[in-house]
């Protein structure tokens, strides 16, 4: 598309809230943004181009075409933008963002005391996570408005209600002011708005309000009406204001990694690996995936080693060998960089496994826990390619990196405040957490299974039900008899109760 056609397209943009998608000459989406007024917002990019920073100029020079989506409100455009970025991973959103501004909304919906919070580190804790959102200020403003419509708790005040309850911001679970079922129903509506289903929620509220009025429950109908009015008024709220247009900033951590290791291609996918076991039992490994510097939990994988032994070098070698099978490479894709949690031994074992798969082109590094040292293997023991990494000497001098050489390894001592170290720490810590979590789960299940195996009359199907429901022998002991009968029947319950009493 010629620049003149692009100009015409911009001039015909509506003055309504929405999301715009910039494309390059290959019709690839390279940047996604949101706006209170689409036409005004997009035009800003092409005014006074010479005065913009280098990063923004690079984006503007690549823009050949654009698409847009109109929405009902600024709030809706905010959540839609986040969804589109997750879906398409445009390079300028990811590579030129401010890493410090990543935020996730955490909702522990299934908890007995659900809360809603912002966090920068999603965990494998059963809560629902939404994000990442690239601007912390905007997500705080959005949640501030939404809390007035769908009150939620931010902390577990189980003994008393807080001032927020009297301000209409908290459900008051502490003194049972709101039943848990109704609170969860409100949280479902909040989640739907976050997922961009505002219009659907408005229709449901209208239906609920009319039904309550027909049943002459006018007080409840008035509350629903107020929710509906407040939700519609979001269309008039100024969400982005002067913060709507900001210069793009490069991801410092990824840039430093590429510069230090003199890598020519972009580092989009980093995989982190760790091993967890107890004296060689319940040996597991974790694979966590960070895409463009952000954890992608849907891509996490876990491994149970086929041979259990108290040998982390063997365990790591088996894990990497299985990961780089043709089948897994086809299904999971290929990383641009692999981070091994450990020192020289673990790194060497991982590289040997990679080489056995004839996959020499992927760089491997280690991160030693004690002093946060980066470990690089110069050549493998069989003279095959090792780390595929060359150090950028200018970067080494600039940041005063101290390099030690031992055997065929380089140990890099860097300033712990460098962005690249913090990114590697996040990946390493996440791989460790994920491995320990899986190991603990297996340990509990195996402990329970071994105890159940000694009970005559308890079959495989019953064991699976108990494992899924209660997770441990201690939990089963606490269950009242009626609940057990409902789950597994009277006869099996009597067997278990007799076993415990004996």
C-alpha positions in Angstrom: 0.0 0.0 0.0 1.4 3.4 -1.0 1.9 6.1 1.7 -0.8 8.2 0.0 -3.4 5.4 0.5 -2.2 5.1 4.1 -2.8 8.8 4.6 -6.3 8.5 3.1 -7.1 5.6 5.5 -5.9 7.6 8.5 -8.1 10.6 7.4 -11.1 8.3 7.3 -10.6 6.9 10.8 -13.5 7.5 13.2 -13.4 9.7 16.2 -14.4 6.9 18.5 -12.6 4.6 21.0 -10.8 1.6 19.5 -7.7 -0.4 18.8 -5.4 0.2 15.8 -3.0 -2.3 14.2 0.0 -1.1 12.2 1.3 -3.4 9.5 4.5 -3.6 7.5 4.9 -4.3 3.7 4.5 -8.1 4.4 1.1 -7.4 6.0 2.5 -8.4 9.4 1.2 -6.6 12.4 4.1 -4.8 14.0 2.4 -2.6 16.6 -1.0 -2.5 18.4 -2.3 0.5 20.3 -5.5 1.8 21.8 -7.2 5.3 21.6 -10.0 7.3 23.0 -10.3 8.9 19.5 -8.8 6.6 16.8 -8.3 9.3 14.2 -6.5 11.8 16.5 -4.4 9.1 18.1 -3.0 7.6 14.9 -2.4 11.0 13.3 0.0 11.9 16.2 2.5 9.3 15.0 3.0 11.2 11.7 3.3 14.7 13.1 6.7 16.2 13.7 8.5 12.9 12.9 11.9 14.5 13.0 11.4 15.4 16.6 10.6 11.9 17.7 13.1 9.5 19.2 15.0 6.9 17.1 12.8 4.0 18.3 9.6 5.6 17.3 11.0 6.7 13.9 11.9 3.1 13.2 8.3 2.1 13.8 6.9 4.9 11.7 9.2 4.0 8.8 7.9 0.4 8.7 4.2 1.3 8.7 2.6 0.6 5.3 -1.0 -0.3 6.3 -3.3 -0.3 9.2 -6.5 -1.9 10.5 -8.7 -0.8 13.4 -11.5 -2.1 15.6 -14.1 0.3 17.2 -15.3 -0.4 20.7 -17.9 1.0 23.1 -15.5 2.6 25.6 -11.9 3.4 26.4 -12.0 0.7 29.0 -13.0 -1.9 26.4 -10.2 -0.7 24.1 -7.7 -1.1 26.9 -8.6 -4.8 27.5 -8.9 -5.5 23.8 -5.4 -4.1 23.1 -3.9 -6.4 25.7 -5.7 -9.4 24.1 -4.5 -8.5 20.6 -0.9 -8.1 21.9 -1.0 -11.5 23.5 -2.4 -13.0 20.3 -0.1 -11.4 17.7 3.1 -10.5 19.7 3.9 -7.5 17.5 7.6 -6.8 17.6 7.4 -3.1 18.5 5.0 -3.8 21.4 7.3 -6.4 22.8 10.8 -5.4 21.9 10.3 -1.7 22.5 8.3 -1.8 25.7 9.2 -0.7 29.3 9.8 -4.0 31.1 9.0 -2.4 34.5 5.4 -1.8 33.6 4.3 -5.4 33.1 1.3 -6.1 35.2 -1.2 -9.0 35.6 -4.6 -9.0 37.2 -4.8 -11.9 39.7 -8.2 -13.3 40.8 -8.3 -16.3 43.1 -11.8 -17.0 42.1 -12.0 -20.5 43.7 -10.8 -19.4 47.1 -13.2 -19.3 50.0 -12.2 -15.6 50.3 -11.6 -14.5 46.7 -9.5 -11.4 46.2 -8.4 -9.2 43.2 -4.9 -7.8 43.0 -2.2 -6.7 40.6 1.0 -8.6 40.4 4.1 -8.7 38.2 4.8 -12.4 38.7 2.0 -14.9 37.9 2.3 -18.2 39.8 1.1 -21.7 39.4 -1.3 -21.3 42.4 -4.7 -22.0 40.8 -5.7 -18.4 40.6 -6.9 -16.8 37.3 -4.4 -14.4 35.7 -5.1 -11.8 33.0 -2.4 -9.9 31.2 0.3 -8.9 30.8 -0.7 -5.2 30.6 2.0 -2.9 29.5 1.0 0.2 31.5 0.6 -0.1 35.3 -1.1 3.3 35.6 -3.9 2.5 33.1 -4.7 -0.9 34.6 -4.9 0.7 38.1 -7.3 3.3 36.8 -9.4 0.7 35.0 -9.7 -1.5 38.2 -10.6 1.6 40.3 -13.6 2.2 38.1 -14.6 -1.5 37.9 -14.4 -1.9 41.7 -17.2 0.7 42.1 -19.4 -1.5 39.8 -18.4 -5.0 40.9 -17.1 -4.6 44.5 -14.2 -7.0 45.3 -11.8 -7.7 48.2 -8.1 -6.9 47.9 -7.1 -8.7 51.1 -8.5 -11.5 53.3 -10.1 -9.6 56.3 -12.0 -12.5 57.6 -12.9 -11.2 61.0 -14.4 -7.8 60.2 -15.5 -5.6 57.4 -13.3 -2.7 56.3 -14.0 0.9 55.4 -14.1 -0.2 51.8 -17.3 -2.1 52.5 -19.1 1.1 53.7 -17.8 2.9 50.6 -19.3 0.2 48.4 -16.0 -1.2 47.2 -15.8 -4.5 49.2 -18.3 -7.3 49.5 -17.9 -7.6 53.2 -17.2 -11.3 53.4 -15.6 -10.8 56.8 -19.0 -10.5 58.4 -21.0 -12.3 55.7 -22.5 -9.1 54.4 -22.5 -10.7 50.9 -23.0 -14.5 50.3 -20.0 -16.1 48.6 -22.2 -17.3 45.7 -23.4 -13.7 45.0 -19.8 -12.4 45.3 -18.5 -15.0 42.8 -21.3 -14.1 40.5 -20.1 -10.5 40.6 -16.5 -11.6 40.0 -17.7 -13.5 36.9 -19.1 -10.3 35.5 -15.9 -8.5 36.3 -13.9 -11.2 34.5 -16.2 -10.9 31.5 -15.6 -7.2 31.3 -11.8 -7.9 31.5 -12.2 -10.4 28.7 -13.9 -7.7 26.5 -17.5 -8.9 26.9 -19.0 -5.7 28.3 -22.0 -5.6 26.0 -23.0 -9.2 26.9 -22.8 -8.2 30.6 -25.0 -5.2 30.0 -27.6 -7.3 28.3 -27.5 -9.8 31.2 -27.9 -7.0 33.8 -30.9 -5.7 31.9 -32.5 -9.2 31.9 -31.7 -9.7 35.6 -33.1 -6.2 36.6 -36.4 -6.8 34.7 -36.8 -10.3 36.3 -36.2 -8.9 39.8 -38.7 -6.1 39.2 -41.3 -8.6 37.9 -40.8 -10.5 41.2 -41.3 -7.2 43.1 -37.8 -7.4 44.5 -37.3 -3.7 43.9 -34.3 -3.2 46.2 -32.3 -5.9 44.4 -33.5 -4.6 41.1 -32.2 -1.1 42.0 -28.8 -2.4 42.8 -28.6 -4.1 39.4 -29.8 -0.9 37.8 -27.0 1.1 39.5 -24.5 -1.5 38.2 -25.8 -1.1 34.7 -25.7 2.7 34.8 -22.2 2.7 36.2 -21.0 0.2 33.6 -22.5 2.3 30.7 -20.9 5.5 32.2 -17.5 4.0 31.7 -17.9 5.2 28.1 -17.6 8.7 29.4 -14.6 8.2 31.6 -11.2 9.6 30.6 -9.0 6.5 31.0 -5.8 7.4 29.2 -5.6 11.2 29.1 -2.1 12.6 28.6 -0.5 9.2 29.2 -2.0 7.8 26.0 0.9 8.7 23.8 4.3 7.8 25.1 7.6 7.0 23.4 8.4 3.4 22.8 11.3 2.1 25.0 13.5 -0.9 24.2 13.4 -4.0 26.3 16.7 -3.4 28.1 17.2 -7.0 29.3 16.8 -8.6 25.9 18.9 -6.0 24.3 21.7 -6.5 26.8 21.5 -10.3 26.3 21.8 -10.0 22.6 24.7 -7.5 22.9 26.7 -9.4 25.5 26.5 -12.7 23.5 26.9 -11.0 20.2 23.7 -12.7 18.8 22.5 -11.5 15.5 18.9 -12.8 15.6 16.2 -11.7 18.1 15.8 -13.6 21.3 12.1 -14.2 21.4 11.8 -17.5 23.2 13.9 -18.4 26.3 13.5 -21.8 28.0 14.6 -22.4 31.6 15.2 -25.8 33.1 15.6 -27.1 36.7 15.6 -30.5 38.5 13.8 -31.4 41.8 13.9 -34.6 43.8 14.5 -35.9 47.3 17.5 -38.3 47.5 16.8 -39.6 44.0 13.0 -40.2 44.5 10.2 -38.5 42.7 12.7 -37.0 40.2 11.1 -34.3 38.1 12.2 -31.5 35.8 10.6 -28.3 34.7 10.6 -26.4 31.5 9.4 -22.8 31.7 9.1 -20.5 28.7 9.5 -16.8 28.5 8.4 -15.2 25.2 9.8 -11.7 24.6 10.8 -11.5 28.2 7.4 -12.5 29.6 6.5 -15.8 31.2 4.1 -17.9 28.9 2.5 -20.3 31.3 0.6 -22.1 28.6 3.9 -23.3 27.2 5.3 -24.6 30.5 6.1 -28.4 30.5 7.1 -30.8 33.2 9.0 -34.1 33.0 9.1 -37.2 35.2 12.4 -38.9 34.6 12.2 -42.5 33.4 15.0 -43.7 35.7 15.1 -42.3 39.2 18.5 -41.6 40.6 20.3 -39.1 42.8 22.3 -37.7 39.9 21.4 -34.2 38.6 23.7 -34.4 35.7 22.0 -37.6 34.4 18.5 -36.1 35.2 19.3 -32.9 33.3 20.7 -34.9 30.3 17.6 -37.1 30.1 15.3 -34.1 30.3 17.1 -32.1 27.5 17.4 -35.2 25.3 13.6 -35.8 25.6 12.8 -32.1 25.1 14.7 -31.9 21.8 13.1 -34.9 20.2 11.8 -34.4 16.7 8.2 -34.7 18.0 8.6 -32.1 20.8 10.4 -29.7 18.5 7.6 -29.9 16.1 4.8 -29.5 18.7 6.5 -27.0 21.0 8.8 -25.1 18.7 12.5 -24.3 19.2 14.0 -21.9 21.7 16.4 -19.0 20.9 18.2 -19.4 24.1 18.3 -22.1 26.9 19.0 -21.3 30.5 20.1 -24.1 32.8 19.7 -23.7 36.6 23.1 -24.8 37.8 26.8 -24.7 37.2 29.3 -26.4 35.0 28.1 -29.9 35.5 24.5 -29.3 34.7 25.3 -27.1 31.8 27.7 -29.7 30.3 25.1 -32.5 30.7 22.5 -30.3 28.9 24.8 -29.5 26.0 25.8 -33.2 25.6 22.1 -34.0 25.3 21.5 -31.3 22.8 24.5 -32.5 20.7 23.1 -36.1 20.8 20.1 -34.7 19.0 22.4 -32.9 16.4 20.8 -29.6 17.4 24.0 -27.5 17.6 22.6 -24.1 16.7 20.7 -23.3 20.0 22.9 -21.5 22.5 22.9 -22.8 26.1 24.0 -20.9 29.2 23.9 -21.7 33.0 23.2 -19.5 36.0 24.9 -20.5 39.2 22.8 -19.8 42.3 25.5 -18.7 44.8 26.8 -15.6 43.1 24.5 -15.3 40.1 27.3 -16.1 37.7 26.6 -16.8 34.1 28.3 -20.0 32.9 29.3 -20.6 29.3 30.9 -23.7 27.8 33.6 -22.8 25.2 34.0 -26.3 23.6 32.3 -29.6 24.5 34.4 -32.5 25.5 34.0 -34.2 22.1 35.0 -31.1 20.3 31.5 -30.5 19.0 30.0 -26.9 19.1 29.2 -25.9 22.7 27.6 -22.6 23.6 27.6 -21.0 20.2 28.2 -17.7 22.1 30.9 -15.1 21.5 31.3 -12.3 24.0 31.0 -8.7 22.9 34.2 -7.2 24.3 32.9 -3.7 24.1 30.0 -4.7 26.4 32.4 -6.6 28.7 34.5 -3.5 29.1 31.6 -1.1 29.4 30.0 -3.0 32.3 33.2 -4.1 34.0 32.4 -7.8 33.6 35.0 -10.1 35.3 35.7 -13.3 33.4 37.2 -16.4 34.9 38.3 -19.4 32.9 38.2 -22.9 34.3 38.6 -26.1 32.3 36.5 -25.4 29.1 34.1 -23.0 30.8 33.9 -19.2 31.1 32.4 -17.8 34.3 31.0 -14.3 34.0 30.7 -12.1 37.0 28.3 -9.2 36.3 26.7 -6.4 38.2 23.6 -7.9 39.8 21.6 -4.8 39.0 22.0 -5.3 35.3 18.6 -5.8 33.6 19.8 -9.0 31.9 20.7 -10.6 35.2 17.3 -9.7 36.7 15.6 -11.3 33.7 17.7 -14.5 34.0 17.0 -14.6 37.7 13.3 -14.4 37.0 13.5 -17.3 34.6 15.7 -19.4 36.9 13.5 -18.8 39.9 10.3 -19.6 38.0 11.8 -22.9 36.7 12.8 -23.8 40.3 9.4 -23.0 41.6 7.6 -25.0 38.9 9.9 -28.0 39.5 9.5 -28.0 43.3 5.7 -27.6 42.9 5.5 -30.7 40.6 7.9 -32.7 42.9 5.7 -31.8 46.0 2.6 -32.9 44.2 4.1 -36.3 43.2 5.4 -36.8 46.7 2.0 -36.3 48.3 0.3 -38.5 45.7 2.8 -41.3 46.1 2.6 -41.1 49.9 -1.2 -41.4 49.7 -1.1 -44.1 47.1 1.3 -46.3 49.1 -0.9 -46.0 52.2 -4.0 -46.9 50.2 -2.2 -49.8 48.6 -2.1 -51.5 52.0 -5.9 -51.4 52.4 -7.6 -54.6 51.2 -10.8 -53.8 49.3 -9.8 -50.4 48.0 -9.4 -50.6 44.2 -7.7 -48.4 41.6 -10.8 -46.3 40.8 -11.4 -45.6 44.5 -7.8 -44.6 44.9 -8.0 -42.2 42.0 -11.1 -40.5 43.5 -9.5 -40.1 46.9 -6.2 -38.8 45.4 -8.1 -36.3 43.2 -10.3 -35.1 46.1 -8.1 -35.1 49.2 -4.4 -35.3 48.1 -3.1 -36.7 51.5 -3.9 -39.2 54.2 -4.2 -36.5 56.8 -6.9 -34.8 54.8 -8.8 -38.1 54.4 -8.6 -38.6 58.2 -10.3 -35.3 58.7 -13.2 -36.0 56.3 -16.5 -36.8 58.0 -18.1 -40.1 57.3 -21.1 -38.8 55.4 -18.8 -37.0 52.8 -16.8 -40.2 52.3 -19.9 -42.3 51.8 -21.2 -39.8 49.1 -17.8 -40.1 47.3 -17.0 -43.8 47.5 -19.9 -45.6 49.1 -20.6 -47.1 52.6 -18.6 -50.3 52.2 -15.4 -48.7 51.2 -15.8 -45.9 53.8 -16.1 -48.6 56.5 -12.8 -50.2 55.3 -11.0 -46.9 55.4 -12.4 -45.9 58.8 -11.5 -49.4 60.2 -8.0 -49.0 58.8 -7.4 -45.7 60.4 -8.9 -46.8 63.8 -6.5 -49.8 63.7 
